[in-house]
């Protein structure tokens, strides 16, 4: 959905599946105008998620957290933080409790406000009638959708709000990896119980809730595992050691010839052993087209950061994402460039790293 106030907003494609489910319920319940009512039911659910996430974003702003992205799922949103400090505040102490309480509290208060409004406007409004959520009774569904989403997050199932608090308490005793696996397993058991219970009780909403809890747990598990990978891998393990460099005294025509024979998009510019700048293939092309032949020194960027061989991959990724337009980080040792890490390289290598670590972990567990 683009960037809103500097935060990348994403909507999971499962919302499309949920829209189809709501339309199907509208048809099966046979109210007047079933397609319109099914779509209205979908909008009611989306509004419950929006109310919850607006409250959480306001609490995040109050805590001073810097958000990088928000992924919206039908059970709520998942925050990605721009700095390690924000991540730490959001997962510990009062910050975590404030974020965990914001969503259920917002949904609960909204449900009470809607119930009071409808009861006051129509004295015969049957708020406790069955079914609570149905395309045939949209006003009642507005109340119970808000209340249901708020109550859902009180379950100790990861990645629901209460489940996150349980994970933090487990982490203090058993470590992050074991705690995540424990609460993820608990969340999947609760999700499975909800789906079976929904099937036995003929409640499609219990089945839907259980399904999305299970999906959310798997997404969070992958994210935590990936984070454990990037925070333990060192630059020495992933840096490219076979790379080309340019000299500031090279002409742009010579540099372009070097680009033709290299897969690199960005090149370190070195004078002897010393790193003095970085230049991209596109910058060389643009300068040749617009200004004619010149020297690399005139087009190279002197704004760059370097990493050490023992720096973690996570720290390097944060440098790449924090720097505007930064696409390459040279790895230096004793002032000499011994490797490079680029965005292009990381996109292909991080997936391979995660798979390698997962394979090693599974092999250790089997042994």
Beta strands, then each sheet from edge to edge (+ up, - down):
strand 1: 3-4
strand 2: 7-11
strand 3: 67-73
strand 4: 76-81
strand 5: 245-246
strand 6: 266-271
strand 7: 274-280
strand 8: 306-307
strand 9: 328-333
strand 10: 336-342
sheet 1: 1+ 2- 3- 4+
sheet 2: 5+ 6+ 7-
sheet 3: 8+ 9+ 10-
end
